[in-house]
């Protein structure tokens, strides 16, 4: 048993499972663009835009940061607030970036065909199914027994992170799907994101106002940066509610701006058309 004084939260730990995942993502991206793309896209078209390339690389880097040392180790062993930040990255930021980096032609190969897998993807990415599944899993991951088991089992912890990431991808499809038909209308997207911002309020409020220790795993007597267990729990709740909430509301405001601009443009076009018909 290590003493409190011997704990070093910055001690480097290898995470080969994360490296394998990141390398697989990079190889899949390379294979899709360099091997599949030329067979599908005509020579006069781009298989992938520069913006999509940059988005893909940025998303992969953030995936590595969120799942590897030191954030992973601090989040798993020392600070639940770091754990919450890690979850925000792998559910709210990395998944939509990956979706934005996927070319439409590639997404159509995966989803629009009549294969069994494409039918499953369409069903599980339905706004109601995806939203409920994602938030149910997020709520489950805040159960104290679940957190303890995740901390005790590295395999289970890794599997849950993968599952969170996959359900987050499905949750974001109605908003940023590379296939336009799978996206909701702009008002629908805004309402959908509004619901996504409201649901996490319950576990966030519970963490923020909970008295005593919620997760015994993080109460090991070691206070990283002098942060107490209760302060760590409160910070986790605030991160979930404020940072996560402001992030989603920022997207809602941006979507509203686009909607208002398109509405104004359509009105102007109708006005011009009516004036032309009068003359």
C-alpha positions in Angstrom: 0.0 0.0 0.0 1.5 3.3 -1.1 1.6 6.1 1.5 0.1 9.5 0.8 3.5 11.0 0.5 4.6 8.6 -2.1 1.7 9.3 -4.5 2.9 11.1 -7.6 0.0 12.1 -9.9 2.4 13.1 -12.6 4.1 9.7 -12.9 4.0 8.7 -16.5 2.0 5.6 -17.4 1.8 3.9 -20.7 -1.6 3.4 -22.3 -1.1 1.2 -25.3 -4.8 0.6 -25.7 -5.2 4.3 -26.4 -2.3 4.4 -28.8 -3.7 1.5 -30.7 -7.1 3.2 -30.9 -5.6 6.5 -32.1 -3.4 4.8 -34.7 -6.4 2.8 -35.9 -8.4 6.0 -36.4 -5.6 7.6 -38.4 -5.1 4.5 -40.6 -8.9 4.3 -41.2 -8.9 8.0 -42.2 -5.9 7.5 -44.5 -7.4 4.3 -46.0 -10.8 6.0 -46.6 -9.3 9.1 -48.4 -6.4 7.5 -50.3 -7.9 4.1 -51.2 -11.7 4.4 -51.2 -11.9 8.1 -52.2 -10.4 7.8 -55.7 -12.8 4.9 -56.5 -15.9 6.9 -55.5 -15.1 10.5 -56.2 -14.7 11.8 -59.8 -11.3 13.2 -60.7 -12.7 16.8 -60.9 -13.9 16.6 -57.3 -12.1 16.7 -54.0 -12.2 13.6 -51.9 -11.7 15.7 -48.7 -11.4 19.4 -48.2 -8.6 21.1 -46.3 -11.0 22.1 -43.6 -12.1 18.5 -43.1 -8.4 17.4 -42.9 -7.6 19.9 -40.2 -10.8 19.1 -38.3 -10.0 15.4 -38.4 -6.4 15.9 -37.1 -7.6 18.3 -34.4 -10.2 15.8 -33.3 -7.7 13.0 -33.2 -5.3 15.1 -31.1 -8.1 15.9 -28.6 -9.0 12.3 -28.5 -5.4 11.4 -27.5 -5.2 14.2 -24.9 -8.5 13.1 -23.3 -7.7 9.4 -23.1 -4.0 9.4 -22.4 -1.6 10.5 -19.7 -1.7 12.8 -17.8 -5.4 13.7 -18.0 -6.6 10.2 -17.9 -4.5 9.2 -14.9 -5.5 12.4 -12.9 -9.1 11.9 -13.8 -9.1 8.2 -12.9 -7.2 8.3 -9.6 -7.2 11.9 -8.2 -9.8 14.4 -9.3 -13.4 13.7 -10.3 -13.5 17.2 -11.8 -10.7 16.2 -14.2 -12.8 13.1 -14.9 -15.7 15.3 -15.8 -13.6 17.4 -18.1 -12.4 14.2 -19.8 -16.0 13.1 -20.4 -16.9 16.5 -21.8 -14.1 16.2 -24.4 -15.0 12.7 -25.5 -18.8 13.4 -25.6 -19.3 17.0 -26.5 -16.3 18.1 -28.5 -14.4 15.2 -30.1 -17.5 13.4 -31.6 -19.0 16.4 -33.5 -15.5 17.3 -34.8 -15.1 13.8 -36.2 -18.6 14.0 -37.8 -17.7 17.4 -39.4 -14.5 15.9 -40.8 -16.3 13.0 -42.6 -17.0 13.7 -46.4 -20.6 13.3 -47.5 -19.6 10.6 -50.0 -18.0 8.5 -47.3 -20.9 8.9 -44.9 -23.3 7.8 -47.7 -21.3 4.6 -48.3 -21.8 3.7 -44.6 -25.4 4.8 -44.1 -27.4 5.2 -47.2 -26.9 1.7 -48.6 -29.5 -1.1 -47.9 -27.2 -3.1 -45.7 -28.3 -4.2 -42.2 -25.6 -2.0 -40.6 -26.9 1.1 -42.3 -30.4 0.4 -41.2 -29.2 0.0 -37.6 -27.3 3.2 -37.8 -30.3 5.1 -39.0 -32.5 3.7 -36.2 -30.1 4.2 -33.3 -29.2 7.8 -34.6 -32.9 8.8 -34.5 -33.0 11.9 -32.2 -35.2 10.3 -29.6 -33.3 7.0 -29.5 -29.9 8.7 -29.6 -30.7 11.4 -27.1 -32.3 9.0 -24.5 -29.6 6.4 -24.9 -26.7 8.9 -24.5 -28.2 10.6 -21.5 -29.2 7.4 -19.8 -25.6 6.2 -20.1 -24.3 9.5 -18.8 -26.6 9.3 -15.8 -25.5 5.7 -15.1 -21.8 6.7 -15.1 -22.5 9.1 -12.2 -23.8 6.3 -10.0 -21.3 5.7 -7.2 -21.2 2.0 -7.6 -20.6 2.4 -11.3 -17.7 4.8 -10.7 -16.1 2.5 -8.2 -16.3 -0.5 -10.5 -14.9 1.5 -13.3 -12.0 2.6 -11.1 -11.3 -1.0 -10.1 -11.4 -2.5 -13.6 -9.3 -1.0 -16.3 -11.0 -3.0 -19.1 -14.4 -1.9 -17.9 -13.2 1.7 -17.7 -11.9 1.6 -21.3 -15.1 -0.1 -22.6 -17.3 2.5 -21.0 -15.3 5.3 -22.5 -15.6 3.7 -25.9 -19.4 3.3 -25.4 -19.7 6.9 -24.3 -17.9 8.0 -27.4 -20.1 5.9 -29.7 -23.4 7.0 -28.1 -22.1 10.6 -28.2 -21.5 10.2 -32.0 -25.0 9.0 -32.5 -26.4 11.8 -30.3 -24.6 14.4 -32.5 -25.8 13.0 -35.8 -29.1 15.0 -35.8 -27.1 18.2 -35.5 -23.9 17.7 -37.5 -24.4 14.7 -39.6 -22.4 14.8 -42.9 -25.6 13.5 -44.6 -28.1 16.4 -44.7 -31.1 14.1 -44.6 -30.1 12.8 -41.2 -30.0 16.3 -39.7 -32.9 18.0 -38.1 -34.2 21.3 -39.3 -32.4 24.3 -37.7 -35.3 24.9 -35.3 -35.3 21.2 -34.5 -31.6 21.3 -33.9 -31.9 24.2 -31.5 -34.7 22.5 -29.5 -32.8 19.2 -29.5 -29.6 20.9 -28.1 -31.8 22.7 -25.6 -33.0 19.4 -24.2 -29.4 18.0 -24.2 -28.4 21.0 -22.1 -31.3 20.6 -19.6 -31.1 16.9 -18.9 -27.5 17.0 -17.3 -28.8 19.6 -14.8 -29.9 16.9 -12.4 -26.6 15.0 -11.8 -24.7 18.3 -12.0 -26.9 19.8 -9.2 -26.6 16.6 -7.2 -22.8 16.8 -7.3 -22.7 20.6 -6.7 -24.8 20.5 -3.6 -24.0 17.0 -2.2 -22.7 17.0 1.4 -19.9 14.6 2.3 -18.1 12.2 -0.1 -20.1 10.9 -3.1 -17.3 8.8 -4.6 -15.2 7.0 -2.0 -12.6 6.2 -4.7 -11.5 9.8 -4.8 -11.3 10.1 -1.0 -7.9 8.5 -0.5 -6.5 11.2 1.7 -4.4 12.8 -1.1 -5.5 16.3 -2.0 -4.1 17.3 -5.4 -3.3 21.0 -5.5 -4.9 21.2 -2.1 -8.4 20.5 -3.5 -10.7 18.8 -1.0 -13.0 15.9 -2.0 -16.1 18.0 -1.6 -14.6 21.0 -3.5 -13.6 18.5 -6.3 -17.2 17.2 -6.4 -18.6 20.7 -6.6 -16.1 21.7 -9.4 -17.2 18.6 -11.3 -20.8 19.6 -11.1 -20.1 23.1 -12.2 -18.0 21.9 -15.1 -20.8 19.6 -16.2 -23.5 22.4 -15.9 -21.6 25.6 -16.7 -19.0 24.6 -19.3 -21.1 21.9 -20.9 -24.2 24.1 -20.8 -22.5 27.2 -22.1 -20.9 25.1 -24.9 -24.3 23.8 -26.0 -26.0 27.1 -25.7 -23.2 28.7 -27.8 -24.0 26.3 -30.5 -27.7 27.1 -30.1 -27.0 30.8 -30.5 -24.9 30.1 -33.6 -27.7 28.0 -35.1 -30.2 30.7 -34.4 -28.0 33.2 -36.2 -27.8 31.0 -39.2 -31.6 30.4 -39.1 -32.3 34.2 -38.8 -30.0 35.0 -41.6 -31.6 32.4 -43.9 -35.0 33.6 -43.0 -34.1 37.2 -43.7 -32.6 36.2 -47.1 -35.6 34.2 -48.1 -37.9 37.1 -47.1 -35.8 39.5 -49.2 -35.9 37.1 -52.2 -39.7 36.8 -51.9 -40.0 40.6 -51.7 -37.8 41.0 -54.8 -39.8 38.3 -56.7 -43.1 40.0 -55.8 -41.8 43.4 -57.0 -40.7 41.9 -60.3 -44.1 40.3 -60.8 -45.8 43.6 -60.2 -43.8 45.2 -62.9 
